Amino acid sequence: MLYRLDRVRKSFGEKVVLKSATWQHDPGRVVGLVGRNGAGKSTLLKVVQGLVEPDGGQLLLAGGTTFASLEQAVEPEGDEPLRAFVARAQEGLRGLEAELQRLEEAIAARGAAGEREAVEELLTEHDELRERFERGGGYEADSRVERVLLGIGLPAASWDAPVGTLSGGQKHRAQIARLLLTDASVLLLDEPTNHLDVAGIEFLEGWLVERKAAGQAALVVSHDRRFLNAVADRIVEVAHGELEEYPGDYEAYRRLKAERDRLRARAAEEQRRYVERTEEFIRRNIAGQKTRQAQGRRKMLAKIERIEAPREDANEVTFRFEEARRSGERVLEARAVEAGYPETGPLLPPVSLLLRRGDRVALWGPNGCGKTTLLKTLARVHPPLRGSVAFGTGVLVGYYDQEMADLAPGARVLDVVMDLDPTLTEGEARDFLALFDFRGDEVEQRIGTLSGGEKGRLSLARIVFGGANLLLLDEPTNHLDLDARERLEEALSDFEGAIAFVSHDRWFVDRLATHLLEVGREGVELHRGTYGDWTRRKSEAARPKEQPSGKAAAPAGGVSSRRPDRVAERQRQRALQRLAAIEAEIAAVEEALREVDRSLSDPDAYRDSLRVKRLAAERERLTSGLAERMAAWEEASRRLEQEVPA
């Protein structure tokens, strides 16, 4: 155990954020923390760090457990060079290095003086210290700093720049780089992928996986589902003030959560029916010949621990994009468009693009390549420096600005919708805004007081209300929680008009895009297909070409890298046996699950509350075990396909 939350409670005024949070973080676990916006994820991170004192319960720490987080990170300021600022994360190693140098100087001095015993003692101390230095990666310290800086998106040209002169995004990346180099037991990361482009996110994924392999832990809050899939081996959901753990990555969590909710709903319904029948028996017989039986059943009912059905969150966002009118087939045509600003010139090469009805084009490329400027140019928010942008017949444009600069800070939430249609009544406007989780007095709030997530929902509400048939969206998922992202994806997938959008959310892009417009300073290229199709093509293009015979080229020296056939066959047989063993385990667990389900479906089971609790606990244990065995089967299958020659 690294630390444990035991029935932690925390409220802010009348709002209860955590009411009975119990969970334990074990060494070597990278855990994804998920939940709706406002559910308590950030509060939980602060409690773990000791930045917020719980109202009740306790935080238990194992000896030697240390934390590092962005909230506690040093703000980059002043004239210190970027590289030196990041390297200071390894001050412990620098101290060991200085001590080693001091010992070496002392050994030389004592040796020159002929003090053999003193030299032997110093040599022993030096060897012990050098071992610690090596284990900590001391000899790779400089290269680690460079690797992290480059990986996180801070090129060598910026390393000597004073940290105080960096942009906001660069400062954020500098803090992440410094955090990654610490030797803390647990990294606490709250939305670490913000301000990172895809290359930076993929580097961060690899770094966290390396830390995990070395036995180091992390607790990560992220709305990036592919990121959670890549790094997390556990998901903890914060909901209704409590914590629930699921083994596996984000996709496993969604499957297991759906299964747990289904079983709980069924068990709760069975219990409800049993309670109703029992209460009816008591009502009919409490004053008759069966009074004693009725009294006994009343006592039994009083002892039953009620099973709570899964609770739906009342505050849900509903997206439904409906076209006010159908556009023509050709929706948008850009001809040799140069996007940029008069003072800086074009940010990217000329772009020609024909967007047809039903197309969904993702503008894709690294940070700073001009994607947002290009989208604003296509939306006619910015005029092109050269070239032209033309909309097709009957096109209505809905533009989402990630900065939400088009929302007047002094206006009310209600005004945003009512200004779009003067015939709309206040009641109708309120009903519409409720679909976007603005209820009651919330519609009277001034836009300047809203959070980023609230502004994002309001901006999307305005687009939905307008009935656009061409959507131009700049990072539309940035401020949405995971549930809202998934509902937005569903709505956009059903939308029949055309969409061009910018997003760093790879899951969102993969689910939505029919084309990728790859944007870079060297050129612009349109790719047909999903994000997954594009990455597969890139991977295949990057693979070494096989020899004409189909055999891999022999390495230098002429030694073949292919194993003898008999060794490969033995290896393959062992892999197949391992797969068969896992399949047998899966079958056994599934049969045990069916047996528990049969017991839970028996109404008489609910007469014994302890038995029901035991069955429910056994059901959860078996479900978790099944998920772990399925993950092991998938990994064994992957290795068989990729690593063991047929």
C-alpha positions in Angstrom: 0.0 0.0 0.0 1.2 3.5 -0.8 -1.8 5.3 0.7 -5.4 4.6 1.7 -8.5 6.7 1.8 -10.8 5.5 4.6 -14.4 6.8 4.6 -13.2 10.3 3.7 -15.9 13.0 3.7 -15.6 16.6 2.3 -18.2 19.3 1.8 -18.0 22.9 0.6 -20.8 24.7 2.2 -24.0 22.7 1.6 -22.4 20.9 -1.4 -21.3 17.4 -0.4 -18.4 16.4 -2.7 -17.1 13.2 -0.9 -19.3 11.4 1.5 -17.7 8.0 2.0 -14.6 7.8 -0.2 -12.7 4.5 0.5 -9.9 3.3 -1.7 -6.3 2.0 -1.6 -3.5 2.8 -4.1 -0.9 0.0 -4.4 2.7 0.3 -5.6 3.2 0.2 -9.4 -0.4 1.0 -10.3 -1.2 3.8 -12.8 -4.8 4.6 -11.9 -7.2 6.7 -14.0 -9.6 8.8 -12.0 -12.8 9.5 -13.9 -16.2 11.1 -13.1 -18.4 14.0 -14.2 -17.2 17.5 -13.9 -17.8 18.6 -10.3 -17.9 15.0 -9.0 -14.9 15.6 -6.8 -11.8 14.4 -8.8 -9.7 17.5 -8.2 -10.8 17.6 -4.5 -9.7 14.0 -4.1 -6.2 14.8 -5.5 -5.9 17.7 -3.0 -6.9 15.5 -0.1 -4.3 12.9 -1.1 -1.6 15.6 -1.2 -2.7 17.1 2.1 -3.7 20.4 0.5 -7.3 19.9 1.7 -8.2 18.6 5.1 -11.1 16.1 5.0 -14.2 16.8 7.2 -14.2 13.1 8.3 -12.5 9.8 7.7 -8.7 9.7 7.3 -5.8 9.4 4.8 -3.3 6.7 5.7 0.2 6.9 4.3 2.8 4.1 4.1 6.2 5.1 5.3 8.3 6.8 2.7 5.4 7.6 0.3 6.0 10.9 -1.5 3.9 12.8 -4.0 4.6 15.1 -6.9 1.9 17.1 -8.7 1.4 20.0 -11.0 -0.4 21.9 -8.2 2.7 21.7 -6.1 5.0 22.4 -9.0 7.2 25.5 -9.1 5.9 28.2 -11.4 8.5 28.9 -14.1 9.6 32.5 -13.6 12.7 34.7 -13.9 15.9 34.4 -15.9 16.7 30.8 -15.2 17.2 28.9 -18.5 14.5 26.3 -19.4 16.9 23.4 -19.3 18.3 24.3 -15.9 14.8 24.8 -14.5 13.7 21.3 -15.6 17.1 19.7 -14.6 16.5 20.9 -11.0 14.0 18.1 -10.6 17.0 15.8 -10.2 18.6 17.8 -7.4 18.9 14.6 -5.4 21.1 13.1 -8.1 23.1 16.3 -8.3 23.8 16.2 -4.6 25.0 12.6 -4.9 27.2 13.6 -7.8 28.7 16.4 -5.7 29.3 14.1 -2.8 31.0 11.5 -5.1 33.3 14.3 -6.3 34.1 15.3 -2.7 35.0 11.7 -1.8 37.2 11.3 -4.9 39.1 14.4 -3.9 39.5 13.1 -0.3 40.6 9.7 -1.5 43.3 11.3 -3.7 44.5 13.5 -0.8 44.6 10.6 1.7 46.3 8.4 -0.8 49.0 11.0 -1.4 49.5 11.2 2.4 49.9 7.4 2.7 46.8 6.9 4.9 45.8 3.5 3.6 43.1 2.7 6.2 41.4 6.1 5.7 41.5 5.5 1.9 39.9 2.0 2.3 37.0 3.5 4.4 36.5 6.3 1.8 36.5 3.8 -1.0 33.8 1.7 0.7 31.7 4.8 1.2 32.3 5.8 -2.4 31.2 2.4 -3.8 28.0 2.5 -1.8 27.3 6.1 -3.0 28.1 5.2 -6.6 25.6 2.3 -6.5 22.9 4.7 -5.3 23.9 7.1 -8.0 23.7 4.4 -10.7 20.4 3.0 -9.5 18.9 6.5 -9.6 20.0 6.9 -13.2 22.7 9.4 -12.4 24.9 8.7 -15.4 21.9 9.2 -17.7 20.6 12.4 -15.9 21.6 14.8 -18.7 20.2 12.6 -21.5 17.0 12.1 -19.5 16.5 15.8 -19.3 17.0 16.2 -23.0 14.7 13.2 -23.8 11.9 14.6 -21.7 12.2 18.2 -23.1 12.1 17.0 -26.7 9.4 14.4 -26.0 7.1 16.9 -24.3 7.4 19.4 -27.2 10.1 21.8 -26.1 12.7 21.9 -28.9 16.5 22.4 -28.3 16.2 26.0 -29.6 14.2 26.9 -26.5 16.4 25.3 -23.8 18.5 28.4 -23.1 15.5 30.7 -23.1 14.7 32.3 -19.7 11.6 30.4 -18.3 9.9 33.8 -17.5 9.7 34.6 -21.2 8.0 31.3 -22.2 4.4 31.2 -23.4 1.7 29.8 -21.1 1.6 26.5 -23.0 5.4 26.2 -22.9 5.4 26.9 -19.1 2.9 24.2 -18.6 5.0 21.8 -20.6 8.1 22.8 -18.6 6.3 22.0 -15.4 5.2 18.6 -16.7 8.8 17.9 -17.9 10.1 18.7 -14.4 7.4 16.6 -12.8 8.3 13.5 -14.9 11.9 13.7 -13.7 11.1 13.6 -10.0 11.7 10.4 -8.0 8.4 10.7 -6.1 6.5 7.5 -5.2 3.3 8.7 -6.8 2.7 11.3 -9.6 -0.6 13.1 -9.3 -1.6 14.3 -12.7 -4.7 16.5 -13.3 -5.4 16.7 -17.1 -1.7 16.4 -18.0 -2.4 16.2 -21.8 -3.7 19.8 -21.9 -1.3 22.0 -24.0 0.3 18.8 -25.5 0.0 17.9 -29.1 -0.4 14.2 -30.1 3.4 13.6 -30.2 3.7 15.0 -26.7 0.8 12.9 -25.4 2.3 9.7 -26.9 5.6 10.5 -25.3 3.9 11.0 -21.9 2.1 7.7 -22.4 5.4 5.9 -23.0 7.1 7.6 -20.0 4.3 6.6 -17.6 4.4 3.0 -18.9 8.1 2.9 -18.2 7.6 4.3 -14.7 4.9 1.6 -14.1 7.3 -1.1 -15.3 9.9 0.2 -12.7 7.3 -0.1 -10.0 6.4 3.6 -9.7 2.7 4.7 -9.4 0.5 7.5 -10.7 -3.0 8.8 -10.2 -4.3 10.5 -13.4 -7.3 12.6 -14.0 -7.9 12.8 -17.8 -10.7 13.1 -20.3 -8.5 11.6 -23.0 -9.8 8.0 -23.3 -7.0 6.7 -25.6 -4.5 8.1 -23.0 -6.3 6.2 -20.2 -6.3 3.1 -22.3 -2.6 3.4 -22.9 -1.4 4.0 -19.3 -4.1 2.9 -16.8 -4.3 -0.6 -15.3 -7.1 0.5 -12.9 -9.9 3.0 -13.3 -11.5 4.6 -10.2 -14.8 6.3 -10.7 -15.9 9.2 -8.5 -19.7 9.3 -8.4 -22.2 10.4 -5.8 -19.4 11.1 -3.3 -18.1 7.5 -3.4 -15.3 5.7 -5.2 -15.5 2.5 -7.1 -12.6 0.6 -8.6 -12.6 -1.3 -11.9 -9.6 -3.5 -13.1 -8.2 -2.7 -16.6 -8.2 0.3 -18.9 -10.9 2.7 -19.8 -12.6 0.3 -22.3 -12.7 -2.4 -19.7 -14.1 0.0 -17.2 -17.0 0.9 -19.5 -17.8 -2.8 -20.1 -17.5 -3.7 -16.4 -19.5 -0.7 -15.3 -22.3 -1.5 -17.7 -22.3 -5.1 -16.4 -22.3 -4.1 -12.7 -25.1 -1.6 -13.3 -27.2 -4.3 -15.1 -26.7 -6.8 -12.3 -27.4 -4.3 -9.5 -30.5 -3.1 -11.3 -31.8 -6.6 -11.6 -31.0 -7.5 -8.0 -32.6 -4.3 -6.8 -35.7 -5.0 -8.8 -35.9 -8.6 -7.6 -35.6 -7.4 -4.0 -38.2 -4.7 -4.6 -40.7 -7.3 -5.8 -39.9 -9.5 -2.8 -40.4 -6.7 -0.4 -43.7 -5.7 -2.0 -45.0 -9.3 -1.8 -43.9 -9.6 1.8 -45.5 -6.2 2.7 -48.7 -7.4 1.1 -48.7 -10.6 3.1 -48.1 -8.6 6.3 -50.9 -6.2 5.5 -53.4 -9.0 4.9 -52.4 -11.2 7.8 -51.2 -8.9 10.6 -54.6 -9.1 12.4 -55.6 -12.6 11.3 -54.8 -16.2 12.0 -51.3 -15.8 10.6 -50.4 -12.8 12.9 -47.2 -14.5 14.2 -46.0 -15.2 10.6 -46.7 -11.6 9.6 -44.9 -10.3 12.6 -41.9 -12.5 11.8 -41.8 -11.3 8.2 -42.0 -7.7 9.4 -38.9 -8.2 11.7 -37.2 -9.9 8.8 -37.9 -7.0 6.4 -36.5 -4.6 9.0 -33.2 -6.4 9.0 -32.8 -6.6 5.2 -30.1 -4.4 3.8 -31.7 -2.7 0.8 -29.9 -3.1 -2.6 -29.6 0.3 -4.2 -30.2 0.4 -7.9 -27.7 2.3 -10.1 -28.4 6.0 -9.9 -28.7 8.0 -13.1 -27.2 11.5 -12.8 -30.1 13.9 -13.1 -27.8 16.6 -14.6 -27.2 15.1 -18.1 -26.4 17.0 -21.3 -28.4 16.1 -24.4 -27.0 16.9 -27.9 -29.1 16.5 -31.0 -28.0 18.4 -34.1 -30.8 18.7 -36.5 -30.5 20.6 -39.8 -32.9 23.6 -40.2 -32.8 22.8 -43.9 -31.0 20.5 -46.2 -28.0 21.9 -48.0 -26.8 21.1 -51.5 -24.3 18.3 -52.1 -21.3 20.7 -52.3 -21.2 22.4 -48.9 -17.8 24.3 -48.9 -15.1 24.9 -51.4 -11.7 26.4 -50.6 -9.5 27.3 -53.5 -5.8 27.9 -52.9 -6.6 29.4 -49.5 -3.6 31.0 -47.7 -4.6 31.2 -44.0 -2.6 33.6 -41.8 -2.3 37.3 -40.7 -1.1 40.3 -42.7 1.6 41.0 -40.2 3.0 37.4 -40.2 2.0 36.1 -43.6 0.7 32.6 -44.3 1.0 30.0 -41.5 0.7 27.1 -43.9 0.9 26.3 -47.6 -2.2 27.0 -49.8 -5.2 24.7 -49.1 -7.7 23.5 -51.6 -10.6 21.5 -50.2 -14.1 20.4 -51.3 -16.4 19.5 -48.5 -19.5 17.5 -49.5 -22.6 16.8 -47.5 -22.0 14.0 -45.0 -18.2 14.6 -45.0 -16.4 14.9 -41.6 -12.9 16.2 -42.0 -10.5 16.4 -39.1 -7.8 19.1 -39.4 -4.8 17.3 -38.0 -1.2 18.4 -37.1 1.1 19.5 -34.3 0.5 22.6 -32.1 1.2 25.8 -33.9 0.9 24.5 -37.4 -2.1 26.8 -38.2 -5.1 24.4 -37.8 -7.2 26.9 -35.8 -6.4 29.8 -38.2 -7.3 27.6 -41.1 -10.7 26.7 -39.5 -11.4 30.4 -38.8 -10.6 31.2 -42.4 -13.0 28.4 -43.6 -15.6 29.9 -41.3 -15.0 33.4 -42.7 -14.1 34.6 -39.2 -10.7 35.6 -40.7 -10.4 36.6 -44.4 -7.9 34.5 -46.4 -4.7 36.2 -47.4 -5.1 34.8 -50.9 -7.6 32.4 -52.5 -11.3 32.0 -51.8 -13.8 30.2 -49.6 -17.3 29.6 -51.0 -20.4 28.0 -49.3 -22.8 25.9 -51.2 -26.5 26.3 -51.8 -28.6 26.6 -48.6 -25.6 26.3 -46.2 -26.1 27.5 -42.6 -22.8 27.6 -40.7 -22.4 26.8 -37.0 -19.0 27.8 -35.7 -17.6 26.7 -32.3 -14.7 28.9 -31.1 -12.6 27.1 -28.5 -11.8 30.5 -26.8 -15.6 31.2 -26.8 -14.8 34.8 -27.6 -18.2 35.1 -29.3 -20.0 34.8 -25.9 -20.6 38.3 -24.4 -19.4 38.2 -20.7 -22.1 40.5 -19.5 -25.0 38.6 -21.1 -27.1 36.1 -19.2 -27.2 32.4 -20.2 -30.9 32.9 -21.0 -30.1 35.7 -23.4 -27.9 33.6 -25.6 -30.8 31.5 -26.7 -33.6 34.1 -26.6 -31.5 36.5 -28.8 -31.5 33.8 -31.5 -35.3 33.8 -31.8 -37.3 36.8 -30.5 -40.5 34.7 -30.7 -39.2 32.2 -28.1 -40.9 32.4 -24.7 -38.7 32.3 -21.6 -40.2 28.9 -20.6 -39.3 27.4 -24.0 -35.8 28.9 -23.7 -35.4 27.4 -20.1 -36.6 24.0 -21.3 -34.1 24.0 -24.2 -31.2 25.1 -21.9 -32.1 22.3 -19.4 -31.0 19.9 -22.1 -27.5 21.3 -21.7 -27.6 21.1 -17.9 -28.6 24.8 -17.2 -31.5 24.6 -14.7 -33.3 27.0 -12.4 -31.4 30.1 -11.4 -28.4 28.9 -13.4 -29.9 30.4 -16.6 -29.7 33.9 -14.9 -25.9 33.7 -14.5 -23.7 36.1 -16.4 -21.5 34.4 -19.0 -18.4 36.0 -17.5 -18.9 34.0 -14.3 -19.2 30.6 -16.0 -16.6 27.9 -15.9 -14.9 26.7 -19.1 -17.1 23.6 -19.2 -20.3 25.7 -18.8 -19.3 28.1 -21.5 -18.5 25.1 -23.8 -22.0 23.7 -23.2 -23.6 27.0 -23.8 -21.7 27.6 -27.1 -22.8 24.1 -28.3 -26.3 24.9 -27.2 -26.3 27.9 -29.5 -25.1 25.9 -32.4 -27.7 23.2 -31.9 -30.5 25.8 -31.6 -29.4 27.5 -34.9 -30.0 24.3 -36.9 -26.7 24.6 -38.9 -26.0 22.1 -41.7 -22.3 22.9 -41.7 -20.4 22.6 -38.4 -17.0 24.1 -38.0 -15.7 23.1 -34.6 -12.5 24.1 -32.9 -11.7 21.7 -30.0 -15.3 21.1 -29.1 -14.6 18.4 -26.4 -12.0 20.5 -24.5 -14.2 21.4 -21.5 -16.5 18.4 -21.6 -16.4 15.4 -19.2 -16.3 11.9 -20.5 -20.0 11.3 -20.5 -20.7 14.6 -22.3 -18.0 13.8 -24.9 -19.6 10.5 -25.6 -23.0 12.0 -26.0 -21.6 14.7 -28.3 -19.9 12.0 -30.4 -23.2 10.1 -30.8 -25.0 13.3 -31.8 -22.4 14.3 -34.4 -22.3 10.7 -35.7 -26.0 11.0 -36.5 -25.7 14.5 -38.0 -26.4 14.4 -41.7 -24.7 17.7 -42.7 -20.9 18.3 -43.1 -18.4 18.8 -40.4 -14.8 20.2 -40.3 -13.2 20.2 -36.9 -10.0 20.5 -34.9 -9.4 18.1 -32.0 -6.5 16.5 -30.1 -8.8 13.9 -28.7 -7.7 10.9 -30.8 -10.7 8.8 -29.6 -13.1 11.5 -30.8 -11.3 11.9 -34.1 -11.2 8.2 -34.7 -14.9 7.8 -34.1 -16.1 10.9 -36.1 -13.7 11.6 -39.0 -14.2 10.3 -42.5 -11.1 12.2 -43.7 -8.0 13.7 -42.1 -6.5 16.9 -43.5 -2.9 16.6 -42.4 -1.6 20.1 -41.9 2.1 21.0 -41.7 4.4 23.8 -42.7 5.8 21.5 -45.5 2.4 20.8 -47.0 -1.3 19.9 -46.6 -2.6 16.4 -47.6 -6.1 15.0 -47.4 -6.4 11.3 -46.3 -9.5 9.3 -46.7 -10.6 7.1 -43.8 -10.5 7.1 -40.0 -7.7 8.1 -37.7 -7.1 4.4 -37.1 -6.7 3.9 -40.9 -4.3 6.8 -41.1 -2.1 5.5 -38.2 -2.0 2.0 -39.7 -0.9 3.3 -43.1 1.8 5.4 -41.4 3.0 2.4 -39.4 3.1 0.2 -42.5 5.1 2.8 -44.4 7.6 3.1 -41.5 8.3 -0.7 -41.4 11.5 -2.0 -42.9 10.9 -3.5 -46.3 11.2 -7.3 -46.5 13.6 -9.0 -48.9 12.1 -10.4 -52.1 12.2 -13.9 -50.7 10.0 -12.7 -47.8 12.7 -13.4 -45.3 14.2 -10.7 -43.1 17.6 -9.5 -44.0 20.5 -11.0 -42.0 22.2 -8.7 -39.6 25.8 -7.5 -40.1 28.3 -10.4 -40.0 25.9 -12.7 -41.9 24.3 -14.3 -38.8 20.7 -15.2 -39.4 18.2 -13.7 -36.8 15.7 -16.4 -37.5 15.5 -19.2 -34.9 15.8 -22.9 -35.9 12.4 -24.2 -36.9 12.3 -26.7 -34.0 12.9 -23.9 -31.4 10.1 -21.8 -33.0 7.7 -24.7 -33.0 8.4 -25.4 -29.3 7.8 -21.8 -28.5 4.6 -21.8 -30.5 3.3 -24.9 -28.7 4.0 -23.3 -25.3 2.2 -20.2 -26.4 -0.8 -22.3 -27.6 -0.8 -24.2 -24.3 -0.8 -21.0 -22.3 -3.8 -19.7 -24.4 -5.7 -23.0 -23.8 -5.0 -22.8 -20.1 -6.4 -19.2 -19.9 -9.4 -20.2 -22.0 -10.1 -23.0 -19.5 -9.9 -20.5 -16.6 -12.3 -18.2 -18.4 -14.8 -21.0 -18.9 -14.6 -21.9 -15.2 -15.1 -18.3 -14.1 -18.0 -17.9 -16.5 -19.7 -21.0 -15.1 -19.2 -19.7 -11.6 -20.7 -16.4 -12.6 -23.8 -18.2 -14.1 -24.2 -20.1 -10.8 -24.1 -16.9 -8.8 -26.6 -15.3 -11.2 -29.0 -18.2 -10.7 -28.7 -17.7 -7.0 -29.3 -14.0 -7.2 -32.3 -14.5 -9.5 -34.1 -16.6 -6.8 -36.5 -14.3 -4.9 -36.1 -16.5 -1.8 -32.4 -15.4 -1.6 -33.5 -12.0 -0.4 -34.8 -13.3 2.8 -31.2 -13.6 4.0 -29.5 -10.2 3.6 -26.1 -11.6 4.6 -26.3 -14.3 1.9 -27.3 -11.6 -0.7 -24.3 -9.5 0.3 -22.0 -12.5 0.0 -23.4 -13.4 -3.4 -23.0 -9.8 -4.6 -19.4 -9.6 -3.3 -18.6 -13.0 -5.0 -20.2 -11.6 -8.2 -17.9 -8.6 -8.2 -14.8 -10.8 -7.4 -15.6 -13.1 -10.3 -16.3 -10.2 -12.7 -13.0 -8.6 -11.8 -11.3 -12.0 -12.2 -12.9 -12.5 -15.6 -11.8 -9.1 -16.8 -8.2 -9.9 -15.8 -8.2 -13.3 -17.5 -9.7 -11.7 -20.7 -6.9 -9.2 -20.6 -4.4 -12.0 -20.2 -5.9 -13.9 -23.1 -5.8 -10.8 -25.4 -2.1 -10.2 -24.5 -1.2 -13.9 -25.0 -3.0 -13.9 -28.4 -1.2 -10.7 -29.4 2.2 -12.2 -28.5 1.4 -15.4 -30.4 0.5 -13.4 -33.5 3.3 -10.8 -33.4 6.3 -12.5 -31.6 6.0 -16.3 -32.3 6.8 -17.4 -35.8 4.1 -19.6 -37.4 
